[in-house]
Amino acid sequence: MAMASSANKKKPKNNQTPESQFSCNLNFYSKSKDLHSAISLYDTALSQSTRLNQHHFNTLLYLCSISLNDPSTKDLSLRYGFRVFDHMVSNGIKPNEASITAVARLAAAKGDGDYAFDLVKNIGAYNELPRLRTYDPALFCYCENLDSDKAYEVEEHMGRMGVGLEEGEIAALLKVSVETRREERVYGYLQKLRKVVRCVREETAKVIEHWFEVFEGSGVELDAGLVREAVSRNGGGWHGLGWIGKEKWVVRRGSVNTGGECHCCGEQLVSVDIDDDETERFAESIAGLAMEREVKANFREFQNWLEKHANYEAIVDGANIGLYQQNFAEGGFSISQLDAVIKDLYNQSGKKWPLIILHNKRLRALLLNPSTRELIQEWIEKDVLYTTPHGSNDDWYWLYAAVKLRCLLVTNDEMRDHIFELIGSDFFVKWKERHQVRYTFVKGKLELQMPPLFSIVIQESENGSWHVPVAGDGNDSPQSWLCVSRPRSYDALKEDSCMEESKDSHDCCCSSKLPSCGSSESVASCKNKLHSRDSFQESDDKITALTGKRKERSPSPS
């Protein structure tokens, strides 16, 4: 075999430009976090008048900013960091967000929060938008220096720029508010923390713990009914009316049992829902998207029908249940599975029928089958069924119904499809946790997995006490709970609640066994009289509300 000539062998590149050599060496020093070598390289480049670009400057600034925590390189980082930035600007190289963030960190390390904040405020001059990390140096610098007013100013600027706070930033603002005894601010940041995180980190918990241990101010005395109404309107778990009660806080660490009872104070934690305004916006968002993709008249007809038939406590995704585990040769639509779910919900709810949402093409097939026709006709007579028209996506229908009626949704659909991504609401996950009922069939036996009895989130109770889950190894699993209560106010509220419940028991003739969903008029509240459905007309390509005149509801399922 012929040997390759030596002339064809690749030779090392010796014709690199000074700029490319500088870039190659700088990247190497950046990966190894070697600030001294990078600075020496930079000095050599200056002496040789090597042209530097934005990437070169940003790499040097990055190296300087990450070397601040090392005492042996901090002075060098500060001295050369600002020099590199001045060189960058004087050479007409436009800084980007990464450049500004790095220099802001250098300024904060010097204790100059004003300079760090000015950089952020003027970032628009470079046609750049700030990010959370861009604000952090100024915010944390002000908080560490107990300059609370300037820290609040940074937060306000973030809000105007659409940059949201995360736990670290809220904890810093909470701490500076605690240290400067800003009672209203502390209350506000506890509420913001409640919205942002499920379980707080240990360092955040210590800040909260410290506040309640030293807080000597007293809260207000509010009418119990007013507080209860606020909690209900907010979806449960908080009222937002300010500090309540005048007794000294009792601060303890403990646990909460599987039913949601605090082992420290005996208070029952609740399942937290989205609030009234969020619910309405959520329903409107779903309807708006649905009418962009569905035949508008069809979906509007469904909305009108639902307004007249708003007594359901559970919505059932018929296709999801009927097709569950049917991916085998003889598999098809399992009416028996769907029937088992309907009967179980009926029995658990105190004899109230759920609503099945099913596409009309499946209904036609079931009506043509003699073995299923009788059951389907029974559901029609009992107002258990609504069919979506030809060409529709029934996902929009069952989701809208569950949100609008604030009731349970029985489906194993994880709701990760593109249509759910379109919703894009921050509270979708919270809503699913509170309303979605999953199910399994083990050897043909149904098991409904109801929503959790209580939510693992910061909770502010009607008597003004607080329960804060503290993160363990997993972010969503609390290692412990911080219990903050005023014993006398708790006892008073407990007695008042007992009186309210006693009164309600005389006013109501029935109650649902399905969990309520946190609305001011609970979907699980007593509803003695149900509206009869309108008649319907069936065409070749559409079956709308399957009704006829309402017949007497059977006392039990067939």
N, C-alpha and C positions, 0 to 999 in steps of 0.2 A: 504494500500500500504506500502510495506516495506520501512523503512528509511535507507538511506545510512549510513554506519558506519562511525564514526569519523576518523577511520584509513584510509578510502578511500579519505578523503578530501585532496585537494592540499595544501601543505604547502609552504610558501614563501621560495625562494632559498636563503640559507645562505652559500652555498658552492662556491660562485663566487670567481674566482681567482683575485688577485690584478689588473691584466691587464684588465680583463673584467669590474671590478668595476670602474677602472679609465676611461675606454672607455665610459661607460654608463654616468658617471657624466660629462665627458668632452663634450659629445654630447648635454647634457642638457644645459650646460653653453654656448655652441656655439649657440644654437637656441635662447637663451635669450640674447645673445651678452654681457655676463657678464665676462668681461676681468679679473677683480680682483679675482673672484672666480676661474677662470680657472688657473690663475697664482699661486694661493695658492695651488690648486690641483697639479699643475706641481711640485712645490717645495716639496710637500709631497711625490710625486712619486719618486723624485730624492733621498730623504732621505731614502726611503724604497727600493731603487735600483729596482724599477718597470721597466720592459722591455717595451720600447715604440716602436711602429712601424711607418711606413711612414704616415699613416692616422692620428695618434696622433700628430705628428710633424706638418703636414699640417694644421690641425685644429687649433693648437696654433698659427701658423704663420698667418693664415687667420684672427683669432680674433685680433691679434696685428695690422694687416694692416688695418682692417676696423675701428679700434679705433683711428686712427691717427687724424681724423677730430674733435675729442672731446678734447678740451684743458685739461680737467681733467685727461685724460688717455694717452695723446700723449707721455709724457716722459716715462711712464711705458711701452708703446708699443715699443718704440725705444730701451729701455734698455733690455727688455726681448726678443724682436723679434730677434735681432742678436745673443743673447745668445742661444736661442732655435735652430737657424739655425746652429751655430757652434757645438752644442751638436749633432744635427742630422748628420752632416758630420763626426764628430769624431767617432760616433758609427757605421759608415759604412752604414748608411741608404741613399740610392740614392735619391736625390731630383728629383722631376719631374717638369713639366712646371708650375704647380700651386705653388710649393715651390719657384721657381725662381721669379715668378711674385710677390708673397707676399713680398719677401725680397727686390726686386727692388723698390717696393713702399715704403718700410721703408727707403731705401737709398735716394730716391728722396725727402722724407719728411725731411731728414737731409740736403738736398741741395747737396748731393753727386751724381750728374748725372754720373760721371765717373764710380763709383762703380756699379750703376744700369746698365750701358751699358756693363761693363765688364761681369756681370752676364749673360746677353743675349748672348754676343759674345762667351762665354765659355759653353753655354748650351749643345752644341754638345758632350761635354765630358761625359754627362749623357745619351747620346742617346735620347735626347729630341729635339723637334722642337719648335721654338718660335712662338707665336701667336701675334696678334695685341696688346692685353692687356699686353704682356710681354715687348714690346717696349715702351709702353706709358709712364711709369715713367721716363725713361731717356729722351725721346723726350720732354715731357712737362717740365721737370726740366731745360733742356738746353734752351728751348724757354722762360720760365719765367725769366731765368737769362740773357737773350739776348745774349746767346752764339750761334750765328747763325751757325757758321761753324761746330760746333759739332752736332747741330740739323740736319744739312744737311747730316752729316756723318751717323747719325742714319737712316735717310731716305734712303740713298744709301744702307745700310746694309739690310734694310727691302726689298728693291727691289731685292737684290741678293738672299734673302731667299724666295721670292715669296709672301711676305706679303703686301697687298694693303692698301692704305690710305683711311680713311673715313673722313667725314666732320670735325670732331673734330680735327683730326691730321693736315689736310690741313689748317684749320683756325689758328691753333697754328703756323704752319710754315709761313703762310701768315702774321700773326701779327709780328713775330720776324723779318721778311723781311721788313715789313713796318717800324718798329722801328729802324732798322739799315740801312734803305734807300737802299735796294738792289733791284733796279728797275727791272732787268731782272728776278730775283727770284719772285718778286711780279707778274709779267706778267705770268710766268710759273705756279704759284700756282692758279692764276685765271683760267687758262686753265684746270688745274687738277680738280679744283672745278666744272667747267662746265661739266666735264665728269662724276663726281661722284654723284652729287645731282641735283634735279630739282629746288627746292626752298631752299634758304639758311636760316638758323636760324637768328634771330634778332641780336644775338651777332656777327655772322659772317658778316652780312650786315654792322654793325657799323665799323668793321675793314676795309672793302672795302671803305666805305664812308669816313673814316678818311684818307685813302691813297690818294684818288683823291682830297681831300680838301687841303692836304699839298704838294702833288706832284708838284714840280716846273720844273722837267725835260721836255724836248720837245721830241716828237717822230720824226719819219722820214717822208719824203714826198715820197710816192710811186706812180708809175703809176697806174691809176684807173683800167686799164684793167688787170694788174698783180694781183691786189687785188681781183678783181671780179672773175678771174680765180681760185684763191686759195679758195675763198669762195665756188664756184661751186664744185671744186674738193673735198672739205671737207664735202659736203652734205648740205651746207647752215648754216648760223648762226654764223660762225667764220672763220677767215682767218689765224690766228696763225703767222702772220708776224712781230709782235711786236707793240709797241706803234706808233700810226699814228697821225700826226698833231702837231701843235706848239702852238695853242691857249690854254688859261687857261681852265681847266675843269669846267663845270657847273654841279653841283651835286644837284639833286632834288629827292624827293619822290613823286610818283604819281600812276597812274593806267593806264591800257591798256584796250581799249574797246574790244568788242567781235570779231571785225574784225582784231585785232592785232595792232591797231594804238596807239602809246604812246601819252597820253594826255599832257605830259610835253614838248616833242620836236617835236611831229608830225611824228616821224619815224615809218615805217611799219615793224613790226616784222615778221619773216618768219617761215615756217614749216621746222624743221631741220631733215635731213635724215642721215643715216650712210654714211661714206665717200666712195670714190672709192675703196680703198684697202679693207675696211671692206666688201663692197659689193661683190668683187671678191672672198674673202676668204669664205664668207657666201655661195655663189653659189657653190664653189668648195666643201665645207663641205657637202652641201645637195646632190650634185651629187655623192660624194664618198660614203656616207651612202646609197643612193638609189641603187647604183650598187652593194653594198654588199648584199642587200635584194631583189632586183629585178633581172630579167634576164638581164645581163649586156648588151647584144646586143640590147635589146629593149629600154633601157634607153639611150644608146649611140645614137641610131637611132633618138630618140626624140631630143637629144641635137643637132645633126647635122641638123635636120629639123628646129629647132628653130633658128639656126644661119642664115638660109636662109629666115626666116619669122619673122623678128625682129621689125615689125612695129606696133605691138599692144600696146595700152595704158592701157588696162585692161584685166585681166585674170579672168574667171568666173568658180567657183567651181560648176559645173552643178548639181551634185548629192545633194549637200547641199541645193541648191535653189529648185530643183525639189521635194525634200522630206520634205520641210519646212511645219510644221503644218499638216502633212498628217497621223498622228497617230490616225485615226478614222476608223470605219468599211469600209467605201467606199473609204478610202484614198489610194493613189498610187503615182506614179510619176507625178507631176503636170507640164506638158509642158507649160501651160499658164503662170505659175509663172516665169519660166525660160525665156519665150518669152518676158514677160513684162520687166524683168531686161535688156535683150539684147537691146530692143528698147529704153529704157530709157538711157542706156549708149551711144547708137548710136547717139541719139539726143543731149545729153550733150557734146559729144566730137567733135562736128562739123562734123558729118556724118562719123565717123570712127568705124568700127565694132570691138568689143572685141573678145577674143578667149575663147570658152567654152572647158573645159577639162571634158571629160565624159568617163566612162568605156564602153568598147565595148559590154558588156552584156546588158547594158541599151539601147545602140543604136539599137541593134538587135530587142529588144522588141518594141521600138518606130517605127522602120521601118516596122515591121509586123502589126502595128496598122494603119488601113486606116485613122483614124482621126488625126494622128500625122505625117504620112509619108510625106505628102506634105511639111510641115514646116521643117522637118529634111532635106529633099532633097534641100530645099531652102538654109538652112544654109551651107550645103555641097558646093553648088554652089558659095556661097558668102565667102567661106573660114572662117567660123565662128567656125568650130568644129575640135577638135583633140580628137581621142579616144585612150584610153590606152588599152594595150593588155590583154588577158586572164591571170589571176593569178597575176596581178599587183595591187599595191595600188596607186590610182590616186592622193592621197595627195602629194606624192613626185613630181608628174608631175606639178600640178598647183603651188605648192610652188616654185619649181625651176624656172618655167617660169616667175613668178612674180618677183623673185629676179634677175634673169639674165637680164630680159628686163627692170628692174627698173620701173615697172609700178604698177598700182593699182590691188588689189586682192579682188574680191567680194565674200565674204563668211561670214557666222556667226560662222564658226568653231573657237573655242577659242584657238585651237592649243595647247592643254595641254596634248594630248595623248603621249604615250611613244616614238613615232617616233620623236616628236618635242623636247622631253627631251634629246634625243640623240644629237641634234644639240648643245645644251648647250652653245650657244654664248651669251656674255654679251649684244650684241646690238640687240638681237631678239625682245625684248620688244619695243625698239625705232623703229625698222623697222616696226613692226605691227602697231604702232600708226600712222606712216607716210603713210602706203600703204594699210591697210585693210579698205575696204568699207563694212559696215554692212547694213542690209536691214530689213524691216518689211512689212507685208501686213496687213493693217487695213481695214477690211470689203472688202477685195479684192483689195484695192488700195495700190500700191507700194510706199514705201518711202525709198530712198537710203540715208544712213548716211555716208557722205563723211568724210575723215580724217579732223582733226581740221585745221583751217586756219593758225594757228601759234602754235609754241611749247612753252610750259611753261618751259623754261630752260634759263640759262645764255646765252645771245647772244652778240656777238661782231660784229658790222656792218662793212660794207666796208669803212666807213669814220673814223673808229676807236672808235666810241662811244660804250658804254656798257649799257645793260639793264639786271638787276638782279632781279629775282622774290624773294620776301621775304615771308617766310612761315607764314600762318595764323594758324587757329586752326587745319586744316588738312595739312599734309606734302606736298601734291601735289596741294594745292589750295593757291595761293598767296594772302596775305592780302594787299600787296602793291608791287610796283616795284621801284627799285633804278635806276634812269636814269642819266647816266653820258655822257655828250656830249661836243663837241667843236663846237659852233654854226657856225662859218665861214666855217669850213671844211664840215659841214653837208650841208650848202647851196650850196657849190661848187659841192659836189657829187650829190646833187639832180638835179642841172642843167645839170651835165654831164650825169646822168642817163636818163634825158629827151631827150638829144641829141641822146643817144644810142638807146632809144626806137623808136625815130622818124626815125632813119636810118633803124632799124630792120623792121619797118612797111612797108618800101619800098622794102626790100629784101624778105620778106615772103609773100606768096600768101594766107596763111590760118593760123589759130591758133586754138589749141584745147581748149575746155572749161573745160576739166578735169584737175584737179590740176597736175602740173608738179611734178616730184619726185626727184629733186635735183641732177641730173647728169650733167656732163659737156655738154653732148648733151642731152637736156631734152627730155623725152619721149613724152612730149606734144608739142615739136617743130614742125615746118612745115615739112611734108614729102610728096612731090608732087607725087612721083612715087613709087608704091608698087611692090614688086617682085611677079611674078607669082609662084604658087606652083608647085612642082614636081608631076608627076603622081604617082599613088599608085597601089599596088597590094593587093588584098584581099584574105586571106586564110580562112580555116574553123575556125581557132582558133585565128585569129588576124586581126584587121583592124587598119592600121596605119594612116598616115595623110589622112584625107578625103578630096580629092581634085578633080582631073581632071584638065584640063586647066582652068586658071582663066577666068571668064566671066566678062563683064563690071559690076561694082558695081552699084546697084540700087541707085537712088538718095535719096530714103527714104525707111524705112522698110515697109514690107507688113503689 
